[in-house]
Amino acid sequence: MNEESEWTTFHNAQGKSNIDLTIANNQTLQNLTNWKICEEDSCSEHSIIKFCIGQHRKQDRQEHNYGTRYIINEQTLGRFERNLIASVATKFQKGKVTDLASLDNELATQAKETCNIEKAVDKLQEAITMVCDNSFRNAETKPKWTKYKSVPWCTQELTIKRKRLNALRIRYQRTCTIEQRETHKKIYHEEKSRYQAAIKKGKTKIVEEILQLNTKH
């Protein structure tokens, strides 16, 4: 079922290849769709492979949002856009920007030129979160259908760390010059180690809480 992709299923210091295969029989072949290699970091030498089997209801394909949910309409979207331009322009010192297209171009240029992508990601995250809180009303209802369920140790902090790690991985893999590639590679592996340590800490905390509950009962 493997399809052509800019990513490979396996990569390490010695090189990369598509050694991992997805094998299907004739019956499964008709129901298996959307095969792809994900950009997300798997914290191993093997990439994450995703695909769908069978028919799914539209609601089942909805991915659960574990952060704050907002009530959005046309009026609040307009306010959000104005606030976003002002907030991000202030954060990145782009005072002359007046529309989203220009702001997007400015941020794209800065992302290519900056030496500290972690700081840039944090600033953008802070700006977007603040603008959402100021522009929208929080939604209290939760989605009825979810395809992906949360693990108990997954927190908003880990989600942000995973997205940052994915961004660093993409930057490292797409860097052409040898000197910059080695620098980006080092930064990526350092962030990967911190992310894995944070996951281990989160799992340990959950286990300790479960043991404490069992002891009480």
GUNU-922830 format. One record per residue (C-alpha): residue number from 1; residue in one letter; x, y, z. Coordinates in nm, 2 decimals. Layout:
// residues N
{k: NUM&r: A&x: X&y: Y&z: Z}
...
END
This chain:
// residues 217
{k: 1&r: M&x: 0.00&y: 0.00&z: 0.00}
{k: 2&r: N&x: 0.30&y: 0.23&z: 0.02}
{k: 3&r: E&x: 0.27&y: 0.55&z: -0.20}
{k: 4&r: E&x: 0.53&y: 0.80&z: -0.31}
{k: 5&r: S&x: 0.61&y: 1.06&z: -0.05}
{k: 6&r: E&x: 0.87&y: 1.33&z: 0.02}
{k: 7&r: W&x: 0.92&y: 1.14&z: 0.36}
{k: 8&r: T&x: 1.08&y: 0.80&z: 0.41}
{k: 9&r: T&x: 0.96&y: 0.53&z: 0.65}
{k: 10&r: F&x: 1.30&y: 0.49&z: 0.82}
{k: 11&r: H&x: 1.59&y: 0.73&z: 0.89}
{k: 12&r: N&x: 1.89&y: 0.74&z: 1.11}
{k: 13&r: A&x: 2.25&y: 0.87&z: 1.11}
{k: 14&r: Q&x: 2.36&y: 0.63&z: 0.84}
{k: 15&r: G&x: 2.08&y: 0.72&z: 0.59}
{k: 16&r: K&x: 1.72&y: 0.67&z: 0.51}
{k: 17&r: S&x: 1.50&y: 0.43&z: 0.32}
{k: 18&r: N&x: 1.14&y: 0.29&z: 0.28}
{k: 19&r: I&x: 1.21&y: -0.04&z: 0.45}
{k: 20&r: D&x: 0.87&y: -0.04&z: 0.63}
{k: 21&r: L&x: 0.59&y: -0.18&z: 0.41}
{k: 22&r: T&x: 0.22&y: -0.19&z: 0.46}
{k: 23&r: I&x: 0.09&y: -0.52&z: 0.32}
{k: 24&r: A&x: -0.28&y: -0.59&z: 0.24}
{k: 25&r: N&x: -0.47&y: -0.88&z: 0.10}
{k: 26&r: N&x: -0.73&y: -0.84&z: -0.18}
{k: 27&r: Q&x: -1.02&y: -0.79&z: 0.06}
{k: 28&r: T&x: -0.84&y: -0.53&z: 0.27}
{k: 29&r: L&x: -0.71&y: -0.36&z: -0.05}
{k: 30&r: Q&x: -1.06&y: -0.24&z: -0.14}
{k: 31&r: N&x: -1.11&y: -0.07&z: 0.20}
{k: 32&r: L&x: -0.77&y: 0.07&z: 0.28}
{k: 33&r: T&x: -0.73&y: 0.44&z: 0.18}
{k: 34&r: N&x: -0.54&y: 0.76&z: 0.27}
{k: 35&r: W&x: -0.21&y: 0.59&z: 0.32}
{k: 36&r: K&x: 0.06&y: 0.84&z: 0.42}
{k: 37&r: I&x: 0.39&y: 0.90&z: 0.60}
{k: 38&r: C&x: 0.33&y: 1.16&z: 0.87}
{k: 39&r: E&x: 0.56&y: 1.45&z: 0.94}
{k: 40&r: E&x: 0.51&y: 1.40&z: 1.31}
{k: 41&r: D&x: 0.81&y: 1.29&z: 1.51}
{k: 42&r: S&x: 0.78&y: 0.93&z: 1.63}
{k: 43&r: C&x: 1.07&y: 0.95&z: 1.88}
{k: 44&r: S&x: 1.23&y: 0.65&z: 1.70}
{k: 45&r: E&x: 1.41&y: 0.58&z: 1.37}
{k: 46&r: H&x: 1.08&y: 0.47&z: 1.21}
{k: 47&r: S&x: 0.83&y: 0.72&z: 1.08}
{k: 48&r: I&x: 0.46&y: 0.72&z: 1.17}
{k: 49&r: I&x: 0.24&y: 0.57&z: 0.90}
{k: 50&r: K&x: -0.13&y: 0.64&z: 0.89}
{k: 51&r: F&x: -0.42&y: 0.50&z: 0.68}
{k: 52&r: C&x: -0.79&y: 0.44&z: 0.70}
{k: 53&r: I&x: -0.97&y: 0.11&z: 0.67}
{k: 54&r: G&x: -1.34&y: 0.09&z: 0.58}
{k: 55&r: Q&x: -1.61&y: 0.36&z: 0.57}
{k: 56&r: H&x: -1.62&y: 0.61&z: 0.86}
{k: 57&r: R&x: -1.90&y: 0.86&z: 0.95}
{k: 58&r: K&x: -1.81&y: 1.22&z: 0.92}
{k: 59&r: Q&x: -1.83&y: 1.27&z: 1.30}
{k: 60&r: D&x: -1.58&y: 0.98&z: 1.35}
{k: 61&r: R&x: -1.32&y: 1.17&z: 1.15}
{k: 62&r: Q&x: -1.33&y: 1.47&z: 1.38}
{k: 63&r: E&x: -1.01&y: 1.50&z: 1.58}
{k: 64&r: H&x: -1.07&y: 1.59&z: 1.94}
{k: 65&r: N&x: -0.94&y: 1.93&z: 2.06}
{k: 66&r: Y&x: -0.79&y: 1.90&z: 2.41}
{k: 67&r: G&x: -0.73&y: 2.27&z: 2.45}
{k: 68&r: T&x: -0.98&y: 2.55&z: 2.50}
{k: 69&r: R&x: -1.28&y: 2.55&z: 2.26}
{k: 70&r: Y&x: -1.44&y: 2.87&z: 2.14}
{k: 71&r: I&x: -1.77&y: 2.98&z: 1.99}
{k: 72&r: I&x: -1.70&y: 3.14&z: 1.65}
{k: 73&r: N&x: -1.93&y: 3.34&z: 1.42}
{k: 74&r: E&x: -1.88&y: 3.60&z: 1.14}
{k: 75&r: Q&x: -1.88&y: 3.89&z: 1.38}
{k: 76&r: T&x: -1.62&y: 3.74&z: 1.62}
{k: 77&r: L&x: -1.40&y: 3.63&z: 1.32}
{k: 78&r: G&x: -1.37&y: 3.98&z: 1.21}
{k: 79&r: R&x: -1.27&y: 4.09&z: 1.55}
{k: 80&r: F&x: -1.02&y: 3.80&z: 1.57}
{k: 81&r: E&x: -0.85&y: 3.90&z: 1.25}
{k: 82&r: R&x: -0.81&y: 4.26&z: 1.36}
{k: 83&r: N&x: -0.68&y: 4.16&z: 1.70}
{k: 84&r: L&x: -0.45&y: 3.90&z: 1.55}
{k: 85&r: I&x: -0.28&y: 4.14&z: 1.31}
{k: 86&r: A&x: -0.22&y: 4.39&z: 1.59}
{k: 87&r: S&x: -0.11&y: 4.13&z: 1.85}
{k: 88&r: V&x: 0.13&y: 3.94&z: 1.62}
{k: 89&r: A&x: 0.27&y: 4.26&z: 1.46}
{k: 90&r: T&x: 0.35&y: 4.39&z: 1.81}
{k: 91&r: K&x: 0.51&y: 4.06&z: 1.93}
{k: 92&r: F&x: 0.73&y: 4.05&z: 1.62}
{k: 93&r: Q&x: 0.78&y: 4.43&z: 1.59}
{k: 94&r: K&x: 0.61&y: 4.46&z: 1.26}
{k: 95&r: G&x: 0.42&y: 4.78&z: 1.32}
{k: 96&r: K&x: 0.35&y: 4.87&z: 0.95}
{k: 97&r: V&x: 0.16&y: 4.54&z: 0.87}
{k: 98&r: T&x: -0.21&y: 4.60&z: 0.81}
{k: 99&r: D&x: -0.35&y: 4.28&z: 0.66}
{k: 100&r: L&x: -0.31&y: 3.90&z: 0.72}
{k: 101&r: A&x: -0.14&y: 3.84&z: 0.38}
{k: 102&r: S&x: 0.14&y: 4.09&z: 0.45}
{k: 103&r: L&x: 0.18&y: 3.96&z: 0.81}
{k: 104&r: D&x: 0.21&y: 3.60&z: 0.68}
{k: 105&r: N&x: 0.48&y: 3.70&z: 0.44}
{k: 106&r: E&x: 0.67&y: 3.89&z: 0.71}
{k: 107&r: L&x: 0.65&y: 3.59&z: 0.95}
{k: 108&r: A&x: 0.76&y: 3.35&z: 0.68}
{k: 109&r: T&x: 1.06&y: 3.56&z: 0.61}
{k: 110&r: Q&x: 1.15&y: 3.59&z: 0.97}
{k: 111&r: A&x: 1.11&y: 3.21&z: 1.03}
{k: 112&r: K&x: 1.37&y: 3.15&z: 0.76}
{k: 113&r: E&x: 1.61&y: 3.40&z: 0.89}
{k: 114&r: T&x: 1.58&y: 3.36&z: 1.27}
{k: 115&r: C&x: 1.84&y: 3.16&z: 1.46}
{k: 116&r: N&x: 1.60&y: 3.08&z: 1.75}
{k: 117&r: I&x: 1.29&y: 2.92&z: 1.61}
{k: 118&r: E&x: 1.18&y: 2.80&z: 1.96}
{k: 119&r: K&x: 1.15&y: 3.16&z: 2.07}
{k: 120&r: A&x: 0.95&y: 3.25&z: 1.76}
{k: 121&r: V&x: 0.71&y: 2.96&z: 1.80}
{k: 122&r: D&x: 0.65&y: 3.06&z: 2.17}
{k: 123&r: K&x: 0.58&y: 3.42&z: 2.08}
{k: 124&r: L&x: 0.33&y: 3.32&z: 1.80}
{k: 125&r: Q&x: 0.16&y: 3.07&z: 2.04}
{k: 126&r: E&x: 0.12&y: 3.34&z: 2.31}
{k: 127&r: A&x: -0.01&y: 3.59&z: 2.06}
{k: 128&r: I&x: -0.27&y: 3.35&z: 1.91}
{k: 129&r: T&x: -0.39&y: 3.23&z: 2.25}
{k: 130&r: M&x: -0.43&y: 3.58&z: 2.38}
{k: 131&r: V&x: -0.62&y: 3.69&z: 2.07}
{k: 132&r: C&x: -0.86&y: 3.39&z: 2.10}
{k: 133&r: D&x: -0.93&y: 3.46&z: 2.46}
{k: 134&r: N&x: -1.01&y: 3.83&z: 2.38}
{k: 135&r: S&x: -1.21&y: 3.76&z: 2.06}
{k: 136&r: F&x: -1.42&y: 3.45&z: 2.13}
{k: 137&r: R&x: -1.64&y: 3.31&z: 2.40}
{k: 138&r: N&x: -1.54&y: 2.98&z: 2.55}
{k: 139&r: A&x: -1.76&y: 2.68&z: 2.45}
{k: 140&r: E&x: -1.87&y: 2.45&z: 2.73}
{k: 141&r: T&x: -2.00&y: 2.16&z: 2.51}
{k: 142&r: K&x: -1.77&y: 1.88&z: 2.41}
{k: 143&r: P&x: -1.78&y: 1.69&z: 2.07}
{k: 144&r: K&x: -1.99&y: 1.37&z: 2.08}
{k: 145&r: W&x: -1.77&y: 1.18&z: 1.83}
{k: 146&r: T&x: -1.40&y: 1.15&z: 1.84}
{k: 147&r: K&x: -1.16&y: 0.93&z: 1.64}
{k: 148&r: Y&x: -0.85&y: 0.99&z: 1.86}
{k: 149&r: K&x: -0.87&y: 0.95&z: 2.24}
{k: 150&r: S&x: -0.64&y: 1.13&z: 2.47}
{k: 151&r: V&x: -0.39&y: 0.94&z: 2.68}
{k: 152&r: P&x: -0.40&y: 1.04&z: 3.05}
{k: 153&r: W&x: -0.04&y: 1.18&z: 3.05}
{k: 154&r: C&x: -0.10&y: 1.40&z: 2.75}
{k: 155&r: T&x: -0.11&y: 1.77&z: 2.85}
{k: 156&r: Q&x: -0.13&y: 2.10&z: 2.66}
{k: 157&r: E&x: 0.24&y: 2.15&z: 2.74}
{k: 158&r: L&x: 0.33&y: 1.82&z: 2.58}
{k: 159&r: T&x: 0.12&y: 1.90&z: 2.28}
{k: 160&r: I&x: 0.31&y: 2.23&z: 2.23}
{k: 161&r: K&x: 0.64&y: 2.05&z: 2.27}
{k: 162&r: R&x: 0.54&y: 1.79&z: 2.01}
{k: 163&r: K&x: 0.45&y: 2.06&z: 1.76}
{k: 164&r: R&x: 0.78&y: 2.24&z: 1.82}
{k: 165&r: L&x: 0.97&y: 1.91&z: 1.78}
{k: 166&r: N&x: 0.80&y: 1.85&z: 1.45}
{k: 167&r: A&x: 0.89&y: 2.20&z: 1.33}
{k: 168&r: L&x: 1.25&y: 2.15&z: 1.43}
{k: 169&r: R&x: 1.26&y: 1.81&z: 1.25}
{k: 170&r: I&x: 1.12&y: 1.96&z: 0.93}
{k: 171&r: R&x: 1.37&y: 2.25&z: 0.94}
{k: 172&r: Y&x: 1.66&y: 2.01&z: 1.00}
{k: 173&r: Q&x: 1.56&y: 1.78&z: 0.72}
{k: 174&r: R&x: 1.51&y: 2.06&z: 0.47}
{k: 175&r: T&x: 1.84&y: 2.24&z: 0.54}
{k: 176&r: C&x: 2.08&y: 2.21&z: 0.25}
{k: 177&r: T&x: 2.41&y: 2.36&z: 0.37}
{k: 178&r: I&x: 2.62&y: 2.12&z: 0.58}
{k: 179&r: E&x: 2.71&y: 2.37&z: 0.85}
{k: 180&r: Q&x: 2.35&y: 2.48&z: 0.91}
{k: 181&r: R&x: 2.22&y: 2.13&z: 0.88}
{k: 182&r: E&x: 2.45&y: 2.01&z: 1.16}
{k: 183&r: T&x: 2.35&y: 2.30&z: 1.38}
{k: 184&r: H&x: 1.98&y: 2.24&z: 1.32}
{k: 185&r: K&x: 2.03&y: 1.86&z: 1.37}
{k: 186&r: K&x: 2.19&y: 1.93&z: 1.72}
{k: 187&r: I&x: 1.90&y: 2.16&z: 1.82}
{k: 188&r: Y&x: 1.64&y: 1.90&z: 1.70}
{k: 189&r: H&x: 1.80&y: 1.61&z: 1.90}
{k: 190&r: E&x: 1.83&y: 1.82&z: 2.21}
{k: 191&r: E&x: 1.46&y: 1.91&z: 2.19}
{k: 192&r: K&x: 1.38&y: 1.55&z: 2.12}
{k: 193&r: S&x: 1.56&y: 1.44&z: 2.44}
{k: 194&r: R&x: 1.37&y: 1.70&z: 2.64}
{k: 195&r: Y&x: 1.04&y: 1.59&z: 2.49}
{k: 196&r: Q&x: 1.10&y: 1.22&z: 2.56}
{k: 197&r: A&x: 1.20&y: 1.31&z: 2.92}
{k: 198&r: A&x: 0.87&y: 1.51&z: 2.96}
{k: 199&r: I&x: 0.67&y: 1.22&z: 2.84}
{k: 200&r: K&x: 0.84&y: 0.98&z: 3.08}
{k: 201&r: K&x: 0.78&y: 1.23&z: 3.36}
{k: 202&r: G&x: 0.41&y: 1.26&z: 3.27}
{k: 203&r: K&x: 0.36&y: 0.88&z: 3.26}
{k: 204&r: T&x: 0.54&y: 0.84&z: 3.60}
{k: 205&r: K&x: 0.31&y: 1.10&z: 3.75}
{k: 206&r: I&x: 0.00&y: 0.92&z: 3.63}
{k: 207&r: V&x: 0.12&y: 0.59&z: 3.76}
{k: 208&r: E&x: 0.19&y: 0.74&z: 4.10}
{k: 209&r: E&x: -0.16&y: 0.90&z: 4.12}
{k: 210&r: I&x: -0.32&y: 0.56&z: 4.03}
{k: 211&r: L&x: -0.12&y: 0.39&z: 4.30}
{k: 212&r: Q&x: -0.22&y: 0.65&z: 4.55}
{k: 213&r: L&x: -0.59&y: 0.60&z: 4.46}
{k: 214&r: N&x: -0.57&y: 0.22&z: 4.49}
{k: 215&r: T&x: -0.40&y: 0.26&z: 4.83}
{k: 216&r: K&x: -0.68&y: 0.48&z: 4.95}
{k: 217&r: H&x: -0.95&y: 0.24&z: 4.84}
END
